[in-house]
Amino acid sequence: MPGKVMHRVLDDLSLELEQAKARATARVAARHAAECAITALAAGRYSL
């Protein structure tokens, strides 16, 4: 039984790590998109 509990804990931690990596990737992508938009606005290619 203790082995099954440890396996479940490790599975849960692995899932949490994957979710954290996905959130970090999404943040980086959003930041990059915002930087591109700001650059385009500053260059006068688009206007609000």
N, CA, C and O atoms as a Tripos MOL2 file, in Angstrom:
@<TRIPOS>MOLECULE
protein
  192   191    48     0     0
PROTEIN
NO_CHARGES

@<TRIPOS>ATOM
      1 N           0.8160   -1.2090    0.0000 N.3       1 MET1
      2 CA          0.0000    0.0000    0.0000 C.3       1 MET1
      3 C           0.8590    1.2730    0.0000 C.2       1 MET1
      4 O           0.5630    2.1850   -0.7720 O.2       1 MET1
      5 N           1.9150    1.3770    0.8350 N.am      2 PRO2
      6 CA          2.7140    2.6050    0.8280 C.3       2 PRO2
      7 C           3.3180    2.9170   -0.5430 C.2       2 PRO2
      8 O           3.4700    4.0840   -0.9050 O.2       2 PRO2
      9 N           3.6560    1.8920   -1.2910 N.am      3 GLY3
     10 CA          4.2010    2.1020   -2.6320 C.3       3 GLY3
     11 C           3.1880    2.7610   -3.5540 C.2       3 GLY3
     12 O           3.5330    3.6260   -4.3590 O.2       3 GLY3
     13 N           1.9280    2.3390   -3.4280 N.am      4 LYS4
     14 CA          0.8720    2.9290   -4.2570 C.3       4 LYS4
     15 C           0.6570    4.3910   -3.9000 C.2       4 LYS4
     16 O           0.4350    5.2310   -4.7720 O.2       4 LYS4
     17 N           0.7260    4.6850   -2.5960 N.am      5 VAL5
     18 CA          0.5510    6.0760   -2.1500 C.3       5 VAL5
     19 C           1.6810    6.9380   -2.7040 C.2       5 VAL5
     20 O           1.4340    8.0300   -3.2150 O.2       5 VAL5
     21 N           2.9120    6.4560   -2.6070 N.am      6 MET6
     22 CA          4.0590    7.2140   -3.1030 C.3       6 MET6
     23 C           3.9470    7.4160   -4.6110 C.2       6 MET6
     24 O           4.2640    8.4910   -5.1200 O.2       6 MET6
     25 N           3.5000    6.3900   -5.3220 N.am      7 HIS7
     26 CA          3.3400    6.5070   -6.7730 C.3       7 HIS7
     27 C           2.3050    7.5750   -7.1070 C.2       7 HIS7
     28 O           2.4940    8.3550   -8.0400 O.2       7 HIS7
     29 N           1.2140    7.6110   -6.3490 N.am      8 ARG8
     30 CA          0.1700    8.6080   -6.5830 C.3       8 ARG8
     31 C           0.6840   10.0230   -6.2950 C.2       8 ARG8
     32 O           0.3870   10.9610   -7.0340 O.2       8 ARG8
     33 N           1.4500   10.1640   -5.2230 N.am      9 VAL9
     34 CA          2.0320   11.4690   -4.8860 C.3       9 VAL9
     35 C           2.9570   11.9340   -6.0040 C.2       9 VAL9
     36 O           2.9090   13.0940   -6.4140 O.2       9 VAL9
     37 N           3.7970   11.0290   -6.4950 N.am     10 LEU10
     38 CA          4.7090   11.3910   -7.5830 C.3      10 LEU10
     39 C           3.9380   11.7460   -8.8510 C.2      10 LEU10
     40 O           4.3140   12.6800   -9.5590 O.2      10 LEU10
     41 N           2.8710   11.0190   -9.1450 N.am     11 ASP11
     42 CA          2.0420   11.3490  -10.3060 C.3      11 ASP11
     43 C           1.4280   12.7420  -10.1640 C.2      11 ASP11
     44 O           1.4030   13.5200  -11.1170 O.2      11 ASP11
     45 N           0.9300   13.0450   -8.9530 N.am     12 ASP12
     46 CA          0.3380   14.3620   -8.7030 C.3      12 ASP12
     47 C           1.3730   15.4680   -8.8660 C.2      12 ASP12
     48 O           1.0920   16.5060   -9.4650 O.2      12 ASP12
     49 N           2.5690   15.2440   -8.3340 N.am     13 LEU13
     50 CA          3.6280   16.2490   -8.4560 C.3      13 LEU13
     51 C           4.0510   16.4310   -9.9050 C.2      13 LEU13
     52 O           4.3260   17.5480  -10.3430 O.2      13 LEU13
     53 N           4.1030   15.3310  -10.6470 N.am     14 SER14
     54 CA          4.4660   15.4060  -12.0550 C.3      14 SER14
     55 C           3.4270   16.2120  -12.8300 C.2      14 SER14
     56 O           3.7780   17.0300  -13.6810 O.2      14 SER14
     57 N           2.1600   15.9830  -12.5360 N.am     15 LEU15
     58 CA          1.0820   16.7270  -13.1920 C.3      15 LEU15
     59 C           1.1850   18.2120  -12.8540 C.2      15 LEU15
     60 O           1.0370   19.0620  -13.7320 O.2      15 LEU15
     61 N           1.4390   18.5280  -11.5810 N.am     16 GLU16
     62 CA          1.5780   19.9280  -11.1750 C.3      16 GLU16
     63 C           2.7480   20.5940  -11.8920 C.2      16 GLU16
     64 O           2.6510   21.7530  -12.2950 O.2      16 GLU16
     65 N           3.8430   19.8710  -12.0500 N.am     17 LEU17
     66 CA          5.0050   20.4130  -12.7510 C.3      17 LEU17
     67 C           4.6660   20.6970  -14.2090 C.2      17 LEU17
     68 O           5.0140   21.7570  -14.7280 O.2      17 LEU17
     69 N           3.9950   19.7690  -14.8700 N.am     18 GLU18
     70 CA          3.6030   19.9770  -16.2650 C.3      18 GLU18
     71 C           2.6830   21.1920  -16.4030 C.2      18 GLU18
     72 O           2.8220   21.9810  -17.3380 O.2      18 GLU18
     73 N           1.7450   21.3350  -15.4670 N.am     19 GLN19
     74 CA          0.8240   22.4810  -15.5140 C.3      19 GLN19
     75 C           1.5810   23.7850  -15.2900 C.2      19 GLN19
     76 O           1.2950   24.7860  -15.9450 O.2      19 GLN19
     77 N           2.5310   23.7810  -14.3800 N.am     20 ALA20
     78 CA          3.3260   24.9850  -14.1130 C.3      20 ALA20
     79 C           4.1490   25.3580  -15.3430 C.2      20 ALA20
     80 O           4.2710   26.5360  -15.6780 O.2      20 ALA20
     81 N           4.7150   24.3510  -16.0160 N.am     21 LYS21
     82 CA          5.4820   24.6290  -17.2310 C.3      21 LYS21
     83 C           4.5810   25.2020  -18.3170 C.2      21 LYS21
     84 O           4.9820   26.1150  -19.0380 O.2      21 LYS21
     85 N           3.3600   24.6700  -18.4380 N.am     22 ALA22
     86 CA          2.4210   25.1810  -19.4350 C.3      22 ALA22
     87 C           2.0400   26.6250  -19.1370 C.2      22 ALA22
     88 O           1.9490   27.4450  -20.0510 O.2      22 ALA22
     89 N           1.8150   26.9430  -17.8590 N.am     23 ARG23
     90 CA          1.4840   28.3250  -17.4900 C.3      23 ARG23
     91 C           2.6490   29.2590  -17.7900 C.2      23 ARG23
     92 O           2.4450   30.3670  -18.2850 O.2      23 ARG23
     93 N           3.8650   28.8200  -17.4940 N.am     24 ALA24
     94 CA          5.0430   29.6480  -17.7610 C.3      24 ALA24
     95 C           5.2050   29.8820  -19.2570 C.2      24 ALA24
     96 O           5.5280   30.9910  -19.6830 O.2      24 ALA24
     97 N           4.9840   28.8500  -20.0490 N.am     25 THR25
     98 CA          5.0780   28.9840  -21.5030 C.3      25 THR25
     99 C           4.0280   29.9640  -22.0190 C.2      25 THR25
    100 O           4.3160   30.7870  -22.8880 O.2      25 THR25
    101 N           2.8200   29.8760  -21.4890 N.am     26 ALA26
    102 CA          1.7520   30.7960  -21.8960 C.3      26 ALA26
    103 C           2.1030   32.2350  -21.5360 C.2      26 ALA26
    104 O           1.8370   33.1550  -22.3090 O.2      26 ALA26
    105 N           2.7060   32.4300  -20.3550 N.am     27 ARG27
    106 CA          3.1100   33.7880  -19.9510 C.3      27 ARG27
    107 C           4.1640   34.3380  -20.8980 C.2      27 ARG27
    108 O           4.0900   35.4980  -21.3030 O.2      27 ARG27
    109 N           5.1440   33.5170  -21.2530 N.am     28 VAL28
    110 CA          6.2000   33.9630  -22.1670 C.3      28 VAL28
    111 C           5.6000   34.3120  -23.5290 C.2      28 VAL28
    112 O           5.9680   35.3230  -24.1280 O.2      28 VAL28
    113 N           4.6870   33.4900  -24.0150 N.am     29 ALA29
    114 CA          4.0570   33.7590  -25.3090 C.3      29 ALA29
    115 C           3.2380   35.0490  -25.2680 C.2      29 ALA29
    116 O           3.2690   35.8380  -26.2120 O.2      29 ALA29
    117 N           2.5080   35.2590  -24.1790 N.am     30 ALA30
    118 CA          1.7060   36.4820  -24.0460 C.3      30 ALA30
    119 C           2.6110   37.7120  -23.9790 C.2      30 ALA30
    120 O           2.3120   38.7410  -24.5840 O.2      30 ALA30
    121 N           3.6990   37.6030  -23.2530 N.am     31 ARG31
    122 CA          4.6360   38.7270  -23.1550 C.3      31 ARG31
    123 C           5.2330   39.0430  -24.5190 C.2      31 ARG31
    124 O           5.3580   40.2100  -24.8900 O.2      31 ARG31
    125 N           5.6000   38.0140  -25.2600 N.am     32 HIS32
    126 CA          6.1720   38.2100  -26.5900 C.3      32 HIS32
    127 C           5.1580   38.8760  -27.5280 C.2      32 HIS32
    128 O           5.5080   39.7820  -28.2840 O.2      32 HIS32
    129 N           3.9110   38.4210  -27.4740 N.am     33 ALA33
    130 CA          2.8740   39.0190  -28.3160 C.3      33 ALA33
    131 C           2.6720   40.4870  -27.9600 C.2      33 ALA33
    132 O           2.5090   41.3260  -28.8460 O.2      33 ALA33
    133 N           2.6840   40.7990  -26.6690 N.am     34 ALA34
    134 CA          2.5250   42.1950  -26.2400 C.3      34 ALA34
    135 C           3.6990   43.0450  -26.7110 C.2      34 ALA34
    136 O           3.5080   44.1750  -27.1600 O.2      34 ALA34
    137 N           4.8970   42.5160  -26.6120 N.am     35 GLU35
    138 CA          6.0740   43.2600  -27.0690 C.3      35 GLU35
    139 C           6.0120   43.5120  -28.5730 C.2      35 GLU35
    140 O           6.3720   44.5930  -29.0410 O.2      35 GLU35
    141 N           5.5610   42.5250  -29.3220 N.am     36 CYS36
    142 CA          5.4240   42.6970  -30.7790 C.3      36 CYS36
    143 C           4.3790   43.7610  -31.0980 C.2      36 CYS36
    144 O           4.5880   44.5940  -31.9800 O.2      36 CYS36
    145 N           3.2670   43.7360  -30.3890 N.am     37 ALA37
    146 CA          2.2080   44.7190  -30.6250 C.3      37 ALA37
    147 C           2.6910   46.1220  -30.2890 C.2      37 ALA37
    148 O           2.4240   47.0640  -31.0350 O.2      37 ALA37
    149 N           3.3980   46.2690  -29.1780 N.am     38 ILE38
    150 CA          3.9170   47.5840  -28.7830 C.3      38 ILE38
    151 C           4.9210   48.0850  -29.8130 C.2      38 ILE38
    152 O           4.9150   49.2620  -30.1740 O.2      38 ILE38
    153 N           5.7780   47.1910  -30.2840 N.am     39 THR39
    154 CA          6.7620   47.5680  -31.2980 C.3      39 THR39
    155 C           6.0730   48.0170  -32.5860 C.2      39 THR39
    156 O           6.4640   49.0120  -33.1950 O.2      39 THR39
    157 N           5.0430   47.2720  -32.9950 N.am     40 ALA40
    158 CA          4.3150   47.6360  -34.2180 C.3      40 ALA40
    159 C           3.6200   48.9860  -34.0530 C.2      40 ALA40
    160 O           3.6340   49.8060  -34.9710 O.2      40 ALA40
    161 N           3.0220   49.2190  -32.9070 N.am     41 LEU41
    162 CA          2.3660   50.5140  -32.6510 C.3      41 LEU41
    163 C           3.3940   51.6440  -32.6590 C.2      41 LEU41
    164 O           3.1660   52.7050  -33.2410 O.2      41 LEU41
    165 N           4.5210   51.4000  -32.0100 N.am     42 ALA42
    166 CA          5.5620   52.4270  -31.9330 C.3      42 ALA42
    167 C           6.1400   52.7350  -33.3100 C.2      42 ALA42
    168 O           6.5230   53.8740  -33.5780 O.2      42 ALA42
    169 N           6.2050   51.7460  -34.1710 N.am     43 ALA43
    170 CA          6.7500   51.9410  -35.5120 C.3      43 ALA43
    171 C           5.7320   52.5950  -36.4340 C.2      43 ALA43
    172 O           6.0570   52.9430  -37.5700 O.2      43 ALA43
    173 N           4.5080   52.7660  -35.9580 N.am     44 GLY44
    174 CA          3.4880   53.4250  -36.7610 C.3      44 GLY44
    175 C           2.8230   52.5290  -37.7800 C.2      44 GLY44
    176 O           2.1210   53.0110  -38.6690 O.2      44 GLY44
    177 N           3.0320   51.2360  -37.6620 N.am     45 ARG45
    178 CA          2.4130   50.3200  -38.6280 C.3      45 ARG45
    179 C           0.9280   50.1470  -38.3540 C.2      45 ARG45
    180 O           0.1520   49.8510  -39.2620 O.2      45 ARG45
    181 N           0.5410   50.3320  -37.1140 N.am     46 TYR46
    182 CA         -0.8600   50.1960  -36.7380 C.3      46 TYR46
    183 C          -1.2300   51.3540  -35.8310 C.2      46 TYR46
    184 O          -0.3630   51.9680  -35.2100 O.2      46 TYR46
    185 N          -2.4880   51.6420  -35.7560 N.am     47 SER47
    186 CA         -2.9260   52.6760  -34.8240 C.3      47 SER47
    187 C          -4.1450   52.1650  -34.0710 C.2      47 SER47
    188 O          -4.8750   51.2990  -34.5510 O.2      47 SER47
    189 N          -4.3470   52.7160  -32.8890 N.am     48 LEU48
    190 CA         -5.4970   52.3240  -32.0930 C.3      48 LEU48
    191 C          -6.6160   53.1900  -32.4580 C.2      48 LEU48
    192 O          -7.7090   53.0480  -31.9110 O.2      48 LEU48
@<TRIPOS>BOND
     1     1     2 1
     2     2     3 1
     3     3     4 2
     4     3     5 am
     5     5     6 1
     6     6     7 1
     7     7     8 2
     8     7     9 am
     9     9    10 1
    10    10    11 1
    11    11    12 2
    12    11    13 am
    13    13    14 1
    14    14    15 1
    15    15    16 2
    16    15    17 am
    17    17    18 1
    18    18    19 1
    19    19    20 2
    20    19    21 am
    21    21    22 1
    22    22    23 1
    23    23    24 2
    24    23    25 am
    25    25    26 1
    26    26    27 1
    27    27    28 2
    28    27    29 am
    29    29    30 1
    30    30    31 1
    31    31    32 2
    32    31    33 am
    33    33    34 1
    34    34    35 1
    35    35    36 2
    36    35    37 am
    37    37    38 1
    38    38    39 1
    39    39    40 2
    40    39    41 am
    41    41    42 1
    42    42    43 1
    43    43    44 2
    44    43    45 am
    45    45    46 1
    46    46    47 1
    47    47    48 2
    48    47    49 am
    49    49    50 1
    50    50    51 1
    51    51    52 2
    52    51    53 am
    53    53    54 1
    54    54    55 1
    55    55    56 2
    56    55    57 am
    57    57    58 1
    58    58    59 1
    59    59    60 2
    60    59    61 am
    61    61    62 1
    62    62    63 1
    63    63    64 2
    64    63    65 am
    65    65    66 1
    66    66    67 1
    67    67    68 2
    68    67    69 am
    69    69    70 1
    70    70    71 1
    71    71    72 2
    72    71    73 am
    73    73    74 1
    74    74    75 1
    75    75    76 2
    76    75    77 am
    77    77    78 1
    78    78    79 1
    79    79    80 2
    80    79    81 am
    81    81    82 1
    82    82    83 1
    83    83    84 2
    84    83    85 am
    85    85    86 1
    86    86    87 1
    87    87    88 2
    88    87    89 am
    89    89    90 1
    90    90    91 1
    91    91    92 2
    92    91    93 am
    93    93    94 1
    94    94    95 1
    95    95    96 2
    96    95    97 am
    97    97    98 1
    98    98    99 1
    99    99   100 2
   100    99   101 am
   101   101   102 1
   102   102   103 1
   103   103   104 2
   104   103   105 am
   105   105   106 1
   106   106   107 1
   107   107   108 2
   108   107   109 am
   109   109   110 1
   110   110   111 1
   111   111   112 2
   112   111   113 am
   113   113   114 1
   114   114   115 1
   115   115   116 2
   116   115   117 am
   117   117   118 1
   118   118   119 1
   119   119   120 2
   120   119   121 am
   121   121   122 1
   122   122   123 1
   123   123   124 2
   124   123   125 am
   125   125   126 1
   126   126   127 1
   127   127   128 2
   128   127   129 am
   129   129   130 1
   130   130   131 1
   131   131   132 2
   132   131   133 am
   133   133   134 1
   134   134   135 1
   135   135   136 2
   136   135   137 am
   137   137   138 1
   138   138   139 1
   139   139   140 2
   140   139   141 am
   141   141   142 1
   142   142   143 1
   143   143   144 2
   144   143   145 am
   145   145   146 1
   146   146   147 1
   147   147   148 2
   148   147   149 am
   149   149   150 1
   150   150   151 1
   151   151   152 2
   152   151   153 am
   153   153   154 1
   154   154   155 1
   155   155   156 2
   156   155   157 am
   157   157   158 1
   158   158   159 1
   159   159   160 2
   160   159   161 am
   161   161   162 1
   162   162   163 1
   163   163   164 2
   164   163   165 am
   165   165   166 1
   166   166   167 1
   167   167   168 2
   168   167   169 am
   169   169   170 1
   170   170   171 1
   171   171   172 2
   172   171   173 am
   173   173   174 1
   174   174   175 1
   175   175   176 2
   176   175   177 am
   177   177   178 1
   178   178   179 1
   179   179   180 2
   180   179   181 am
   181   181   182 1
   182   182   183 1
   183   183   184 2
   184   183   185 am
   185   185   186 1
   186   186   187 1
   187   187   188 2
   188   187   189 am
   189   189   190 1
   190   190   191 1
   191   191   192 2
@<TRIPOS>SUBSTRUCTURE
     1 MET1         2 RESIDUE 1 A MET
     2 PRO2         6 RESIDUE 1 A PRO
     3 GLY3        10 RESIDUE 1 A GLY
     4 LYS4        14 RESIDUE 1 A LYS
     5 VAL5        18 RESIDUE 1 A VAL
     6 MET6        22 RESIDUE 1 A MET
     7 HIS7        26 RESIDUE 1 A HIS
     8 ARG8        30 RESIDUE 1 A ARG
     9 VAL9        34 RESIDUE 1 A VAL
    10 LEU10       38 RESIDUE 1 A LEU
    11 ASP11       42 RESIDUE 1 A ASP
    12 ASP12       46 RESIDUE 1 A ASP
    13 LEU13       50 RESIDUE 1 A LEU
    14 SER14       54 RESIDUE 1 A SER
    15 LEU15       58 RESIDUE 1 A LEU
    16 GLU16       62 RESIDUE 1 A GLU
    17 LEU17       66 RESIDUE 1 A LEU
    18 GLU18       70 RESIDUE 1 A GLU
    19 GLN19       74 RESIDUE 1 A GLN
    20 ALA20       78 RESIDUE 1 A ALA
    21 LYS21       82 RESIDUE 1 A LYS
    22 ALA22       86 RESIDUE 1 A ALA
    23 ARG23       90 RESIDUE 1 A ARG
    24 ALA24       94 RESIDUE 1 A ALA
    25 THR25       98 RESIDUE 1 A THR
    26 ALA26      102 RESIDUE 1 A ALA
    27 ARG27      106 RESIDUE 1 A ARG
    28 VAL28      110 RESIDUE 1 A VAL
    29 ALA29      114 RESIDUE 1 A ALA
    30 ALA30      118 RESIDUE 1 A ALA
    31 ARG31      122 RESIDUE 1 A ARG
    32 HIS32      126 RESIDUE 1 A HIS
    33 ALA33      130 RESIDUE 1 A ALA
    34 ALA34      134 RESIDUE 1 A ALA
    35 GLU35      138 RESIDUE 1 A GLU
    36 CYS36      142 RESIDUE 1 A CYS
    37 ALA37      146 RESIDUE 1 A ALA
    38 ILE38      150 RESIDUE 1 A ILE
    39 THR39      154 RESIDUE 1 A THR
    40 ALA40      158 RESIDUE 1 A ALA
    41 LEU41      162 RESIDUE 1 A LEU
    42 ALA42      166 RESIDUE 1 A ALA
    43 ALA43      170 RESIDUE 1 A ALA
    44 GLY44      174 RESIDUE 1 A GLY
    45 ARG45      178 RESIDUE 1 A ARG
    46 TYR46      182 RESIDUE 1 A TYR
    47 SER47      186 RESIDUE 1 A SER
    48 LEU48      190 RESIDUE 1 A LEU
